[in-house]
């Protein structure tokens, strides 16, 4: 089983959105029994809460199912995960600092680094998925677009990793 965890700040907006989108893509690709997808937050402010209603609305409008409860990422989880996907550079730094070993820190990647249309020449900050929490519904819609675009490349990378694990 290949394990992927998406991480944002509170685990109620960006990471549950990425989790829902990627889980649907994994299922569509026929990898459901081979890849486990979940999400968490760098902080525990919303532990036990459902996703932000705007996240739910945008996901449902796009046809993505979701059943989410927020939780906080724990350093001990690195041992069980193959890939930890940060939604912005702040999460990337926090997760790499939290990683118990250099090998665990190497598991952390920015989601938009998998988007071929994203411009990595502007630095890691240009690969952030902006936090829509303090804005309107349009920020959540933009977030979904960025997540969907990056998930295509992520799915290909995960498909290759799963193939390697099973050969």
VEXSEGU-995244 format. One record per residue: z, x, y of N, C-alpha, C, O in turn. Coordinates in pm, whole numbers, plus 32768, in hexadecimal, padded with zeros to 4 digits. Layout:
N
ZXYZXYZXYZXY ...
***
This chain:
167
800080567F8A8000800080008000805A807C805480B38089 7FA1804080D67F99808981567FE0803381BD7FC47FBC81C9 803C806F8209809180228263807B804982F5808180BE831A 805F7FE1834880437FF283D780A67F9D842680BD7F298406 80E17FD9848E813D7F9084E681107FA285778100801385A5 80FB7F3485BD80D77F35864B81587F2E869E81B37EE1867E 815F7F7F870881DA7F84875881BC7F7887ED81687FC18823 82027F1B882F82017F1188C182927F1188F182E97F4188A8 82AE7EDF896583357EE8899D83967E85895C83F87EAE891E 837A7E04896A83D87D9E893B83AE7D5788BC83FA7D068887 83367D74888C83007D36881382F07C9E882183097C5387C3 82C57C73889982A77BE588AA821C7BCC88E581EF7B5988E7 81D77C34891581537C21895380E67C71890A809F7C3C88B5 80DC7CF0892E806E7D4388FD80737D60886780107D4E8821 80E67D8D883680EA7DB487A880DB7D3D874980987D4C86E3 81167CC8876480FB7C598709806A7C2A871180337BF986AF 802D7C3A87877FA07C1887937F4B7C76873D7EF37C4A86F3 7F687CF887487F1F7D5B86F77F377D4486637EDB7D4F8612 7FB27D24863F7FD47D0885B37F817C93857E7F487C9D8511 7F7B7C2685C87F317BAF859B7E9C7BCB858E7E5E7BA5852A 7E637C0D85F17DD57C2C85EF7DB57C89857A7D567C70852F 7E047CF4856B7DE67D5485027DFD7D1984777DB07D34841B 7E657CCA84677E7D7C8983E67E057C3183C07DDC7C30834C 7DCE7BE784207D5A7B9384057CE17BE983DF7C967BC48385 7CCF7C5A84217C5F7CB284007C707CF183777C0F7D01832C 7CEA7D1683567D077D4F82D27CE57CE882667CA77D0A8201 7D0D7C6C827A7CF27C0182197C5C7BEA820D7C277BDE819E 7C177BE5827E7B867BCF827D7B3C7C4182357AD47C2B81F8 7B727CB9823F7B357D2E81FF7B587D38816A7B277D918125 7BAB7CDD81397BD07CDF80AB7C397D49808A7C437D748017 7C857D7480ED7CE97DDE80D97D787DA880D77DD87DF580DC 7D867D2580D27E087CE480E07E727D1B80817EE47D3080AC 7E537D3380067EB47D667FA67EC97DFC7FAF7F1F7E337F6A 7E7C7E3F80047E837ED0800E7EC07F0280907EE67F77809A 7EC97EAA80F57EF97ED181797F647E6E81A67F4F7DF581A4 7FD87EA481CF80427E51820880447E68829F80417EDA82CD 80497DFC82EC80457E03837D80BF7DBD83B780DF7D4D8391 81037E01841381717DC18459817D7DFB84E681277E488511 81E77DD6852D81F87E0685B6828C7E0F85D982E27DD88594 82A77E55864783307E668677832C7E8C870A82C17EA38743 83A17E93874783AD7EBC87D283FF7F3B87DE84507F5A8786 83EC7F85884A843D7FFC886184CC7FD58887852980228874 84DC7F5C88BC855F7F2988E185817EAC889285297E6E8856 86007E878891862B7E158843864C7D988892868F7D3F885E 861F7D91891086427D218968861E7C9A892E86667C388944 85B17C9288E4857F7C1088B5858E7BFD881E85547BA187E6 85DD7C5387DC85EA7C49874B86077BBA871F86617B788754 85B97B8C86BF85C97B06868985787A9C86D185677A2E869D 85467ABB874984F67A5A879584687A52875D84387AB0871E 842879E28775839A79D5875683477A1B87BF837C7A4D8823 82C47A1F87A9826A7A5B880C826C7A0B888D82887993888C 824D7A4D88FB82417A0C897D81E17995896F817A79A3892D 81FF792289AA81A878AD899E811878C989CA80BA788D8995 810479228A2B807C79438A578033799289EB7FBA798289D9 807A79E889A3803F7A308932801379CC88C87FA479D38894 806C797088A9804F790A88437FD578B9886D7F7D78A0881B 7FCF788F88EA7F61783E891C7EDB788789117E77784E88E3 7ED97905893C7E5D795489377E32796C88A77DBB79628887 7E91798B88507E6F79A287C37E3B792387817DD67927873B 7E7E78B387987E537834875D7DCA780A87907D7777D88744 7DB1781F88117D2E77FD884A7CBE784F880C7C4C78218801 7CDF78CA87E27C7B792287A57C767912870D7C26795386CA 7CCA78BB86D67CC778A186477D1B78FF85F17D0879068578 7D79794686307DCF79A185E47E53795E85C37E98792D861D 7E76795A85447EFA792585217F66798A85447F4E7A028544 7FDC79598561804C79B4857A80CE796E855A80E078F78574 812779BB852281AE798D850382047A08851B820D7A5F84C4 82427A10858D827E7A8D85B983117A8085DF833A7A1C8619 835E7AE785BE83E77AF885EC83F57B88861A83D97BE585CE 84217B9B8696842C7C2086D084987C72868B84FD7C3D865C 84807CF5868684E27D51864E84D17DD88693846A7DF386D0 85357E2B868785317EAF86C5850B7F18865D853B7F1685EC 84B27F74868584877FE1862D84FD803E8613854B805C866D 8508806C8599857280C8856F8536814A853B84D0814884F6 857481BA855C8543823D853185368245849984DB82878467 858E82058451858A820983BE850981CD838584E481EB8314 84C5817A83D3844A813B83A383D8819E8392837C81858344 83DC820E83DA836F826F83CF83548295833E82E182A98318 83BC82A182EF83AC82CB82638358826882138318828E81B1 835881EA823D830F818281F48286816382308238811881F4 8268819A82A481EC817882EA818481E782E081A6825D82DA 810681BD82DE8098821C82DE80618230836A802F829C838B 806981C883BC802F81CB844280848175849E80A38102847F 80A981AD851180F681658576809E816085F3807D81C7862E 807980E7861B801980D48687806280AB8707809A803D870F 806081048769809D80EA87EC803880A288457FC080BF8841 80698043889480117FF888EC7FFF803989747FA0801989BB 80598095899B804080E18A168083816B8A0B80CB818789AB 806B81C08A6E809A824A8A68813382548A6D816C82B28A35 817681F68AAD820881F58AAD823D81E08A20829C822289F6 8200818389D78228816C894C820981E688F78257820C88A0 819782238910816E829B88C681D9830888D5820583438872 82028323895082698389896982EE83638927832D83B788E6 831882E68938839782B988FD839682C6886583F782F5882A 8329829F8827832082A48796831B833487628359835486FD 82D2838987A782CC8415877B83538459878A837784AD8738 839E843687F28426846C880384848439879684DD84818769 846F83BE876C84C2837F870684A483B4867A84F983AD8621 842D83E786678401841585E2845C848485AE847784E585F6 848D8477853384E884DB84FB84A6856284DD84EA85C984DB 8423856184C583DE85DE84A1835885E684EC83278580851D 831F865D84F68299866985318230861784E481D385E18520 823E860F846181E085BE841281EB852A8437818684E4843C 826484FC845182768471847C823B845C850781FC83F58521 825084BB8561821884B085E8818084AB85E3814284698636 814484EF858180B284EF8574807C8468854580038450854F 80D18411851480A7838B84E88091832E855E805582C3854E 80BF835585D580BA82FD864B8036831286958011838286B7 7FEF82A486AC7F6F82A786F27F6A823587577FAD81CF8747 7F19824987BF7F0081DD881F7E95818087E77E3081AE87B2 7EAB80FE87F37E4A809C87BF7DBF80B287F77D5D80B487AD 7DB680C3887C7D3080CA88B87CE8814D889A7C73815C88BD 7D2B81AC885A7CE5822688307C80820587C17C2A825787A2 7C8B818F87877C2E816187207BBA8110875A7B6180E6870F 7BBA80F987DD7B5180AC881F7AE4810B884F7AFD815A88AA 7A6D810688157A038163883E79D8815188CF799E81AC890A 79F380DD890A79CD80C589967A3780F789F87A1C81008A70 7AAF811889C77B1A814B8A1E7AF981DA8A467ABD822489F8 7B2082008ABE7AFF82858AF37B7682E38AE77BD082E08B3B 7B7783378A7F7BE883928A6E7BE884078AD17C4B84508AD8 7B7C841A8B1D7B76848A8B7B7BD284758BF27BF384D58C38 7BFD83FA8C097C5883DD8C777CE983F68C517D4383E28CA3 7D0284218BD87D8A843A8BA97DC083C48B5B7D83835A8B55 7E3583DA8B1F7E7083738ACA7E8D82F28B167E8182868ADC 7EB382FA8B957ED582818BE17E5E82228BEB7E7181A98BF6 7DE482588BE97D6E82018BEB7D5B81B88B667D0581608B5B 7DAB81DC8B037DA3819A8A817E1281328A6F7E2380FB8A02 7E5D81178AD97EC880B38AD27E8F80268AC77E2680088AFF 7ED67FD18A7F7EBF7F418A847F267F108AEC7F9E7F158AD2 7EF87EE18B617F567EB98BCB7FB67E4B8B9D7F907DF18B52 80307E538BCC80977DF18BAA807C7D6F8BF780807D6F8C72 80607D018BB280407C838BF780BB7C308C1B80AE7BC88C5C 81327C5C8BF481AB7C0A8BFB81C57BCE8C8481E77B588C8E 81B67C1C8CEF81D97BEC8D7581657BAA8DBE81707B898E34 80F67B968D7980827B598DB780627AD18D7C80B47A938D38 7FE87AA58D977FBB7A238D687F747A2C8CE27F6E7A968CA3 7F3D79BC8CBA7EF879B18C3A7E807A108C317E5E7A3E8BC4 7E417A2D8CA37DCC7A868CA17DEF7B128C6E7D9C7B538C30 7E697B408C887E957BC28C557EA27BC18BBD7E877C268B7C 7ECA7B518B857ED57B428AF47E4A7B3C8AB67E347B718A49 7DEE7AFB8AFB7D647AF58AC97D247B808ACB7CDD7BA58A6E 7D3F7BCE8B367D0D7C578B3C7D4A7CAB8ACD7D067CFC8A8E 7DCA7C988AB57E0F7CDF8A4A7DCC7CC489C37DB57D208975 7DAD7C4789A87D6A7C23892B7CE27C6989217CC07C9C88B6 7C967C6B898C7C137CAE898A7C217D4289677BD57D768916 7C837D8589A57C987E14898B7CC77E2B88FB7C9B7E8988BA 7D1F7DD588CB7D517DE088427CDE7DCB87DF7CD07E188780 7C8E7D6587F37C1E7D4B87987BBC7DC087957B8D7DE7872B 7B9C7DF6880A7B3C7E6488117B6E7EDF87C67B227F20877E 7BED7EFF87D67C257F7587937C3C7F5D86FE7C367FBB86AF 7C567EE286D87C747EC4864C7BFF7EDD85EF7C127EF88578 7B867ED586237B107EEF85D07B117F8085A07AFE7F9B8529 7B277FDE85FD7B2E806B85D87BA8808B85847BA180DC8527 7C18804B85A27C92805E85547C7B803084C47CA580738466 7C3A7FBF84B47C207F8C842E7BCD7FEF83DE7BE680048367 7B6A802A841C7B17808D83D67B6B810683AC7B5D8138833D 7BC2813584057C1981A783E47C78818483727C8D81D68318 7CB0810D83757D0B80E2830B7CC080D082887CF280F4821E 7C48809982907BF6808782167BDF810F81D27BEA811A8158 7BBF817682227BA981FC81EB7C2A823681B07C2782758146 7C9A822081F37D1B825181C17D41820D813E7D75824E80E2 7D29818C81347D46814180BB7CED817480487D1A81847FD7 7C70818D80687C1481C080027C4582477FCD7C4282607F55 7C74829E80297CAB832080007D26830F7FA77D3683567F44 7D7D82B27FCC7DF6829A7F7B7DD6826B7EEE7E1F82887E8F 7D6982237EE27D4681E67E607CDF82367E127CA782027DB0 7CC382B27E3A7C6583057DEC7CAA837D7DB17C6A83CD7D6C 
***
